[in-house]
Amino acid sequence: MKKDRLQALIALLDDPDEAVFEAVEQQLLCEDVQIVDQLEQIWETSLDELIQSRIENLIQQIQFAETRTKILNWANQKQINLFEGFFLISQYQYPDLKQKQIKSKLQKISNDVWLEISNKLTSLEKITVLNHILYDVNQFSINLNHLSSPQNCYINQLLETKKGNAISIAILYALIARELKFPIQFINFPKTPLLAYIDPELAKEVHGSNYKSSILFYINPSNKGAIIGRKEIDFFLNKNKQYEMDDLDEPCEDKFMVKKLLESLIESYDSLGHQDKVDDLRKIADFL
């Protein structure tokens, strides 16, 4: 949209006639996300509180629509990128978030682990090193004091505060592990997600209910990466008959974990009474 036409429309944002305002709003909402820069410039120079308020609302709607489109495109890909999904959920709240900055912080953690491992180490020993760097050195942990905070679900906040919830910590763990080429898969364990460290060669040979035979051990990211054996899993299931063993015999897709993160975020905003964000995020969740 040409600048003079944009300014002409902006000039009508303080029109008391709702019909006029709605017509202007609809035209602006049809524009590309690039219009946000122009709207922000006008917001900064305007002294009219009504115009500023309406511009803020327009910007939020435009950015939300852009994020929703990106998430839809992400979800429709044949090969899901876990980092991108996590990043896009965070970009909903922080539209100016840059991938390069986040990737740099993740790379720093994975590099620190890489410097401490070698091919001579066993799979268990490699995970022990990862746990040390993640939990002892960087001190990532579950945010027990503010467990329902939406900030637990955003990757930038997780990297800054070192606090998250069970899902965001599990996704972070998987991102770092996979960067190091560790064969890690998500397991939809009841109440908290686990990770399975698999034997890639065995995984090629087994299918369906036999998949569990390729799992070397399980990891609990919520408990400082504690290693869990199959016997402990079976013991839990025998005590809790309502859960299906099949859920632990097949890995769950990365898209499923991103959706669980989104559902956690919705619950957080719902508990705080932010119905507008709940409604927005539910629209996104419908795509996954």
C-alpha positions as CSV (number, residue, x, y, z in Angstrom):
1,M,0.0,0.0,0.0
2,K,1.3,3.4,-0.9
3,K,2.3,5.6,2.0
4,D,-0.2,8.4,1.1
5,R,-3.1,6.0,0.9
6,L,-2.0,4.4,4.2
7,Q,-1.9,7.8,5.9
8,A,-5.4,8.6,4.5
9,L,-6.8,5.4,6.0
10,I,-5.0,6.0,9.3
11,A,-6.5,9.5,9.5
12,L,-9.9,7.8,9.5
13,L,-9.1,5.5,12.5
14,D,-10.4,8.1,14.9
15,D,-13.7,8.4,13.1
16,P,-16.6,8.0,15.6
17,D,-18.7,6.3,12.9
18,E,-18.2,2.6,13.6
19,A,-19.1,1.7,10.0
20,V,-16.3,3.9,8.7
21,F,-13.8,2.5,11.2
22,E,-14.7,-1.1,10.4
23,A,-14.3,-0.4,6.6
24,V,-10.9,1.1,7.2
25,E,-9.9,-1.7,9.5
26,Q,-10.8,-4.4,7.0
27,Q,-8.8,-2.7,4.3
28,L,-5.7,-2.5,6.5
29,L,-6.1,-6.1,7.7
30,C,-5.9,-7.3,4.0
31,E,-2.4,-5.8,3.7
32,D,0.8,-7.7,4.0
33,V,2.6,-7.9,7.4
34,Q,5.1,-5.4,6.0
35,I,2.5,-2.7,6.8
36,V,3.3,-3.2,10.5
37,D,6.5,-1.0,10.2
38,Q,4.5,1.9,8.8
39,L,1.8,1.5,11.4
40,E,4.4,1.5,14.2
41,Q,5.9,4.7,12.8
42,I,2.5,6.4,12.8
43,W,1.8,5.1,16.3
44,E,5.0,6.7,17.6
45,T,4.2,10.1,16.1
46,S,0.6,10.2,17.0
47,L,-0.7,11.9,20.1
48,D,-4.2,10.6,19.7
49,E,-4.9,7.8,22.2
50,L,-7.8,6.4,20.2
51,I,-5.6,6.1,17.1
52,Q,-2.8,4.6,19.1
53,S,-5.2,2.0,20.7
54,R,-6.7,1.1,17.3
55,I,-3.3,0.8,15.7
56,E,-2.1,-1.5,18.5
57,N,-5.1,-3.7,17.9
58,L,-4.5,-3.7,14.2
59,I,-0.8,-4.7,14.6
60,Q,-1.8,-7.5,16.9
61,Q,-4.3,-8.9,14.5
62,I,-1.9,-8.6,11.5
63,Q,0.9,-10.3,13.4
64,F,-1.4,-13.0,14.7
65,A,-2.7,-13.8,11.2
66,E,0.9,-14.0,10.0
67,T,2.0,-16.3,12.8
68,R,-1.1,-18.5,12.2
69,T,-0.2,-18.8,8.5
70,K,3.4,-19.7,9.3
71,I,2.2,-22.4,11.8
72,L,-0.2,-23.8,9.2
73,N,2.6,-24.0,6.6
74,W,4.9,-25.6,9.2
75,A,2.3,-28.2,10.2
76,N,1.7,-29.2,6.5
77,Q,5.3,-30.0,5.8
78,K,6.3,-33.6,5.2
79,Q,9.3,-33.3,7.5
80,I,8.5,-31.4,10.7
81,N,11.2,-29.1,12.1
82,L,10.9,-29.3,15.9
83,F,12.8,-26.1,16.5
84,E,10.7,-24.1,14.0
85,G,7.5,-25.3,15.7
86,F,8.8,-24.2,19.1
87,F,10.0,-20.9,17.7
88,L,6.7,-20.1,16.0
89,I,4.7,-20.7,19.2
90,S,7.1,-18.2,20.9
91,Q,6.9,-15.8,18.1
92,Y,3.1,-15.5,18.8
93,Q,3.9,-13.6,21.9
94,Y,7.2,-12.1,20.7
95,P,6.7,-11.2,17.1
96,D,10.2,-9.6,16.8
97,L,11.9,-12.7,18.0
98,K,14.8,-13.7,15.7
99,Q,15.7,-17.3,14.9
100,K,19.4,-16.6,14.6
101,Q,19.6,-15.4,18.2
102,I,17.8,-18.4,19.6
103,K,19.8,-20.9,17.5
104,S,23.0,-19.3,18.7
105,K,22.1,-19.9,22.3
106,L,21.1,-23.5,21.6
107,Q,24.4,-24.1,19.7
108,K,26.4,-22.8,22.6
109,I,24.9,-25.5,24.8
110,S,25.3,-28.3,22.3
111,N,28.9,-27.2,21.7
112,D,29.7,-27.3,25.4
113,V,28.4,-30.9,25.5
114,W,30.3,-31.8,22.3
115,L,33.6,-30.7,23.8
116,E,33.1,-33.2,26.7
117,I,32.1,-36.3,24.7
118,S,33.9,-38.8,22.4
119,N,33.0,-41.8,20.4
120,K,34.5,-44.0,23.1
121,L,31.7,-43.1,25.5
122,T,28.7,-45.3,25.7
123,S,25.2,-43.9,25.0
124,L,24.5,-43.7,28.8
125,E,27.8,-41.9,29.4
126,K,27.0,-39.4,26.6
127,I,23.6,-38.6,28.2
128,T,25.3,-38.2,31.6
129,V,27.5,-35.5,30.1
130,L,24.5,-33.8,28.4
131,N,22.6,-33.9,31.8
132,H,25.6,-32.3,33.5
133,I,25.8,-29.4,31.0
134,L,22.1,-28.9,30.9
135,Y,21.2,-29.2,34.6
136,D,24.4,-28.6,36.6
137,V,26.2,-26.0,34.4
138,N,23.2,-24.2,32.9
139,Q,20.8,-25.0,35.7
140,F,17.7,-25.6,33.7
141,S,14.8,-26.7,35.8
142,I,11.0,-26.9,36.1
143,N,9.5,-23.6,37.3
144,L,7.8,-24.9,40.4
145,N,7.1,-21.5,41.8
146,H,5.2,-20.3,38.7
147,L,4.2,-23.6,37.1
148,S,1.2,-22.1,35.3
149,S,3.0,-19.1,33.9
150,P,2.7,-18.7,30.1
151,Q,6.4,-17.7,30.0
152,N,7.3,-21.4,30.7
153,C,6.2,-22.2,27.1
154,Y,8.3,-19.7,25.2
155,I,11.8,-20.7,24.0
156,N,13.3,-17.3,24.5
157,Q,12.1,-17.1,28.1
158,L,13.2,-20.7,28.8
159,L,16.8,-19.9,27.6
160,E,16.9,-16.6,29.5
161,T,15.4,-17.7,32.8
162,K,16.4,-21.4,32.7
163,K,12.9,-22.2,33.9
164,G,10.2,-24.0,32.0
165,N,7.5,-26.7,32.3
166,A,7.7,-30.4,31.6
167,I,6.9,-30.0,27.9
168,S,9.2,-27.1,27.1
169,I,12.1,-28.7,29.0
170,A,11.6,-32.0,27.1
171,I,11.6,-30.2,23.7
172,L,14.7,-28.3,24.7
173,Y,16.4,-31.5,25.7
174,A,15.5,-33.1,22.4
175,L,16.7,-30.2,20.4
176,I,20.1,-30.3,22.1
177,A,20.4,-34.1,21.9
178,R,19.5,-34.2,18.2
179,E,22.0,-31.5,17.4
180,L,24.6,-33.9,18.9
181,K,23.2,-36.7,16.7
182,F,21.8,-38.6,19.6
183,P,18.9,-40.9,18.5
184,I,16.2,-39.4,20.7
185,Q,12.4,-39.8,20.3
186,F,9.5,-38.5,22.3
187,I,7.4,-40.9,24.4
188,N,3.9,-39.7,25.5
189,F,4.3,-40.9,29.1
190,P,1.4,-40.1,31.4
191,K,1.6,-36.7,33.2
192,T,5.1,-35.9,31.9
193,P,6.8,-36.5,28.5
194,L,9.8,-38.9,28.4
195,L,12.4,-39.4,25.8
196,A,13.6,-42.7,24.5
197,Y,17.2,-43.3,23.5
198,I,16.9,-45.8,20.7
199,D,19.3,-48.1,18.9
200,P,19.0,-47.0,15.2
201,E,20.0,-50.3,13.8
202,L,17.5,-52.3,15.9
203,A,14.8,-49.7,15.0
204,K,15.2,-50.5,11.3
205,E,14.5,-54.2,12.0
206,V,11.4,-54.0,14.3
207,H,7.9,-52.6,13.8
208,G,4.8,-51.9,15.8
209,S,4.6,-53.4,19.3
210,N,8.2,-54.6,18.9
211,Y,9.6,-51.1,18.7
212,K,10.2,-51.1,22.5
213,S,13.0,-53.7,21.9
214,S,15.0,-50.9,20.1
215,I,14.8,-48.6,23.1
216,L,18.0,-48.7,25.1
217,F,16.6,-46.6,28.0
218,Y,14.2,-43.8,28.8
219,I,15.1,-40.2,29.9
220,N,13.0,-38.0,32.2
221,P,13.9,-34.3,31.3
222,S,11.7,-33.1,34.1
223,N,13.9,-34.8,36.7
224,K,17.4,-33.6,35.6
225,G,17.5,-36.2,32.8
226,A,17.1,-39.2,35.1
227,I,17.6,-42.5,33.4
228,I,14.7,-44.9,33.5
229,G,14.7,-48.6,32.6
230,R,11.9,-50.6,31.1
231,K,11.2,-52.4,34.3
232,E,10.3,-49.1,36.0
233,I,8.0,-48.3,33.1
234,D,6.3,-51.6,33.4
235,F,6.0,-51.2,37.2
236,F,4.2,-47.9,36.7
237,L,1.8,-49.3,34.1
238,N,1.0,-52.3,36.3
239,K,0.0,-50.0,39.1
240,N,-1.9,-47.7,36.8
241,K,-4.1,-49.9,34.6
242,Q,-5.9,-47.0,33.0
243,Y,-2.8,-46.2,30.8
244,E,-2.2,-48.2,27.6
245,M,1.2,-49.8,27.2
246,D,1.0,-49.2,23.4
247,D,1.6,-45.5,24.1
248,L,5.1,-46.4,25.3
249,D,5.9,-48.8,22.5
250,E,5.7,-46.2,19.7
251,P,7.4,-42.7,19.6
252,C,5.0,-39.8,19.3
253,E,5.5,-37.3,16.5
254,D,7.2,-33.9,17.0
255,K,4.1,-32.2,15.9
256,F,2.2,-33.9,18.8
257,M,4.7,-32.4,21.3
258,V,4.3,-28.9,19.8
259,K,0.6,-29.3,20.1
260,K,0.9,-30.3,23.7
261,L,3.1,-27.2,24.3
262,L,0.4,-25.1,22.7
263,E,-2.3,-26.7,24.9
264,S,-0.2,-26.0,28.0
265,L,0.0,-22.4,26.9
266,I,-3.7,-22.2,26.4
267,E,-4.3,-23.6,29.9
268,S,-1.9,-21.0,31.3
269,Y,-3.7,-18.1,29.7
270,D,-7.0,-19.5,30.6
271,S,-6.0,-19.7,34.3
272,L,-5.1,-16.0,34.1
273,G,-8.3,-15.1,32.5
274,H,-6.8,-13.9,29.2
275,Q,-9.7,-15.1,27.1
276,D,-8.5,-13.2,23.9
277,K,-5.3,-15.1,23.9
278,V,-7.1,-18.4,24.7
279,D,-9.4,-17.9,21.7
280,D,-6.4,-16.9,19.4
281,L,-4.3,-19.9,20.4
282,R,-7.2,-22.4,20.1
283,K,-7.6,-21.3,16.5
284,I,-3.9,-22.2,16.0
285,A,-4.3,-25.5,17.8
286,D,-7.0,-26.5,15.4
287,F,-4.4,-26.6,12.7
288,L,-2.3,-29.2,14.4
